[in-house]
Amino acid sequence: MVPMSEHTTPQHWIDRVRTAAADRTPLAITGGGSKAFLGEAVGGEPLCTTDWRGIVSYEPTELVVTVRAGTLLAELEAVLAERGQCLPFEPPHLGAGATVGGMVATGLSGPSRAAVGSVRDFVLGAECINGKGELLTFGGQVMKNVAGYDVSRLLAGSWGTLALISQVSLKVLPVAPAEATLVFGLPQAEALAQLHRWGGQPLPINASCWVRDTATDGEPELLFVRLRGAVAAVEAACQRMLADVPGQRMDNTQAQADWTDCREQRLPFFQPPANGLCLWRLGVPQTAPVLLPQWAQLVEWQGAQRWLWAPADAANEIRAAASAVGGHATLWFAPAEAAPGVPRFQPAEAAVRTINERLRQEFDPAGIFNPGRMG
């Protein structure tokens, strides 16, 4: 536990929220700021959570931990690692100051998302302050503790627009006893088809990444597949998959570093090109065909998450292509002044917008929390 000043307790936050609501003063909720570049710019008085930190309780035998929102994500992961446990959805840090509250608020998951689930799936309970300055508690510390609508999971991916998260309870899992990464030289269409074939077999596939760093003809096209599970299961899967498709097994130390770089967007693919292109993130069904092959791409989550570098003025084309297969596209990164007027998030359909507006009205009737963050 980290000692805290009496001026950084939830009661101080409650007072600030009540004052802001009465004055209609916007509040820009921030943690470590590692993901501040995502979404639309937010004005208002900063309300930082980083002083409200510490692990409230941790029961390794029950696979549950309760943490204050300002706790550094790296600190939590270090404590879990000491007991051979982890956050299996591999949340991206995207910076040294990443906090647990920011992890939940952004709802971002890493390479293993398609195999183990998202941040939302591991949130057991949450304590938060709504836009009326009320301290609310939802869920608990066990999976079966929730009856009715699970509001604590609703906070995951809300980007701080519904409530100020003060504390969360998370399910954790043991680290897998064995891991291996295989690499295959395959074009994207063949890689996706092979992943779908393997997905129908009892193989411990934990993550995948297909990448072509540039759109240049002849650029290497590689599929990386990570296996995790029991030692015998991983070894048998390696033999079976390498018999299906020619490839090779990577050194584990190098592979683990590469998967971390993939999660943290430090791979060469993620380095901004010199021609002012923007980085787009597409969320689509795993079974979607190859989309927009004219641009450099990196494909994760067995086809469900696709990154590509394309100009801002291709926004309509990109979003139309994603929508046509039942997905959406987010403008993740744009060079300064490269995408004026282009919404970061794809505008939601009318029915979804109505639901979102009603939720915000219930949680934050004065509209003070991160106004405009999601467009």
N, C-alpha and C positions, 0 to 999 in steps of 0.2 A: 504494500500500500504506500502511496506517495502522499505525504502531508500536504494540505492545501490551505490557502488563506480563506478566511470567512467571506471574503469578497468574491470568491470564485465558486460558490456553491450554487446548486439549482435555485435556491431562494433568490439569489441575486439575479439569476436569469429570469425567474418568474416576474420579479419587479420590473426588469427592463422590458420584457414582453408586454406586460400590462400597460406600461407607460407608452410604449411604441404603438400599441393598438389604439389607445385613447387618442393619441396625436396623429394616427395614421402615418407613422414614420417607418419606412421600409428598413428591414434588418437583413444584412448580408451575412448569412451563417457560414462560417469557415472552420475548418480543422487545421491541418498542416499546410493547406494550399497546394498540395501536389497535383490536384486535378482541377485547379481553378481555370485552366485554359479551355476546359470542356464546357459545352453549352453556351448560351447567350450571356453577355456581360450583365452583371447585377449591380445596381446602385444601392445606396443606403448605408446606414451605420454598421460597421463590422461587429459581429458577435462571434468571438472565437472560443472554441471549446477546449483548446489544448491544455488549459490548467486543470481541467476536471478529468483526472486520469488515475489509473490504478486498476488492478484486478481485484474485484470485490470478493469473488469466490471461485474456486477451481476444484472440481471433483474428478480426478483422472479416471477413477473406476466407473463413474457415471457418464463419462464422456461429455461433460458440460462445463462451460466457463462463463462467468458473468463479469463484464468489463465496462468501465466508464468510457464514455464516448471519446474523450480526448487522449486516450491511451495510444501510444505509438503502435502501429501494426507490427513493426519489427520487434518490439518488446514482447508483445503477446506471442508471436511466432517463436521467439527464443524460449519463452517459458514452456510452451507446448512441446518444443523439440527436446527439452530436457527430459520429458516423460515419454518420448517416443510417439508423440501425437502431433496433429497438424490440422490446419484448415484445408480440407481436401479440394475445395474449389479454387485454390491458388489465387487469391485476390491480387491484382496488380497494385503496386505501390505508386509507380510513376513519379517517385521523388522520395527523398529521405524523410519528409515530415508526415507521411501518410498515417492517418489515424483510423481507429476502429469505427468511429462514427461516420467518417467519410467513406469507409469501405461499404457500410450498410446504405448510406444515403445515395451513393452513386450506383450501387448494385452491380459493380463490374466483377467479372470472374475471369480466371486464367485459362490455360490450355486444356485443363481437365473438365471444363464445364459440361461438355456433351456426355461425359461418362458418369460423373458423380452428382451433377446438379449445380444450381446457382447459389449465390449468397442467400437469396430468399429462402431456399430450401433448408438452410441451416440456422435460421433465426428462430429461436424458441420463444423468446419474449423480449419486450422492450419497455423502457420507461422514457417518456417524452413529455414535452411541454407544448401544448397547442397554442393557437393564436389568441386565445382568451387568457393565457397565463395560467392554465390549469395543468397540474402535474398528473399525468395519466400513466397507468400501468396496464400492459396487455400481455397475454400469454403467460409463460412461466418458465420452468426449467426442465420440462419433460415434453416429449412429442405429443402425448395424449392429453395435455393440459388445456387445450383450446377447444371451446365449444362455439359453434357459430362462425362468423367471419373472423379470420385471423388478421387483426389490424396490425400486429407487430410486423408481419411480413409485408404488409402494404407499404410500410416505410422504406423497404428496400427498393432502391431505384427511384425514389420520389425527389431526389436532388434537393432536399431541404425545403421543399415547397409546401409540405403539409404540417410539419412539426419540428421542433428542436429535439433531436435525440440526445438523451443524457446517459442512457445505460442500456446495454443489450446482453441477452443470454444467448450463447451460441452452442450448437452441437459440434463436437470435434471428433476426429477419427484417428485410429492408430496409423502410423506410417506403414506403408506396404513393405513386406519383408523382402521383396525382390523387384527389380526394375531393369528394363532393357529398352534400347531405342534402335530401330531398324531404319535404314534409308534406302529408297528405291528411286531409280531414274524413270519417271513416268510423266507424260503430259497430263494436264489437268483433268480432261475428260476421263482418261483411263484411271487416273488416281482416284477420282470420285467413285467410279464404277467398282473399283477394287475394294475401296473402303466399305461400300455398301454390301459387297459380297462377304467380306470379313465380318461386318456388323451382324450378319445373320448366323454367325457361327459362335460357339462358346469360347471366345478368345478374350483374354483380359486387356483389351485395348483401352488405354486411359486417355490418350491425346493423339492428335494428328496435326501435321502442318505441311501443306504443299506450298512451294514458293517458286516464283520466277522474279528475280530482282528487277529486271527491266523488261520492256515489251520488245526488245531487240530479237530478231530471229536468230536462233542458235544459242540463246541464253540457256544455261542449264535449268532444267525443270526437275525439282526433287520433291519426293514425298517422304516425310519423317513420321514414323509411328512409334509411340511410346507404349510399352506394356508394363502393367503393375499388378502384383498379386502374389500368390504363393510361389515359392521357388520352382516347384515342379510344373505349375501351370505356365509360368513365364517361359521356362526353357522349352516346353513342348510347343508353345505358340510360336516361338522364334523358329524352330525347325519347320513347323507347318507353313508359316508365312513365307520363309525363304525358299521353300520348295514350290510354292505357288508362283512367286515372282522373283526373278534374280535381284539380289540386293546384298547389303552387308550390315553387320552389327557394329554399332558405334561404341567407342570407349565410353564407359558410364560417366566418368568425370567430365569429359568434354561435352557429352550429351546433356548432362544436368545443367552445365553452364549455359548451353545454347537454349534450353527450355526456359531458363530464368530470363535470358535476354529476349526471348520471344514474348514472355509475359510482360516484361518491362519495356517492350518496344525499343530495344537497343540493337536488334539485328540490323545488318546493312540495309535491308529492305526499307526499314522505317526512317532512314536518314533522309531528310527533305531534299528532293532533287533541286538542281540549280535553275530549273525552268519555271519555277513558281507554281507547280502543281499542288493540289490539295489532297489530303489523305481522307478517304471515305471509308466508312465502316458499314457493311451491309449485313443485316440479319435476315436470313432466308431459311426455308426448309432445307434439311440435309440433302433431300433428293432433287433439289433445283439443279438444272443443267448449268453448264459453263455460261457465265454472264459477262458481257463487256470485255471480251478477250483482247481488245486493242490496247488495253492499259495493263501495266505491271500489277501483279496481284500476289497476295498471300492468303491462303485459305486454311482456316482452323475448324475445330469442332465437327470433324467429319463432314464438312461442307456447309455448316450452318452459319459460320462467321467468315466474312470475306472482306479483306482490305484491298483497296486499290488507290493508285495515284492517278488523278484525273483533274482537268481544269474546272474551276468554279462554274464556268458557263455550261458545263455538261450536267448540271444539277438535275434538270428536268429529265434528261435521258437516263441518268443513273437511277433516279427515283422511280421512273416509269418501269424500268427493267426489274427493279426489286419488287415493286407492287404487283407486276404481272405474274410473279410466282408466289405471291402471298407474303412478301417481306417488306422491309423498309430500309432506308439509307440515311445515315447520319454524317454530317460534315464534321469530322473529328478534329482535323487540324488544317488551318489555312494560313499562308504567309500574310504578313500585315497588309491590309487593304486589298487582298487578292479576291475576296468574296463579298463585296458590299451588297447587302440586301438579300443574300442567300441564307435562309433559315438553317441553323445548325441541326435541329431535329426536324424530321419529316413531319409536316402537319398531319395531325390525326384525323381520322374520319369523324363525321358529325356526331355519331353515337358515342364514340370514345371521348370526344371533347366534352360532351354533355356530362358524362360520368365524372371526368376529371374536374370539371367546374363545380359539380355538386360536392365532391369530396373536399375540394379546397374551401368551399363555402362552409362546410361543417367543421373542418379543422382550423381554418384560418379566415374567419369572416371579414377581417379588416384587410386582408391581402398584404400582410407585412413581411412574410417569409420569402426570401429570395425571389422577389417579383420579377417575372420575365425570364428566369433561368432556363425554363423549358420552352420558351417562345410564347 
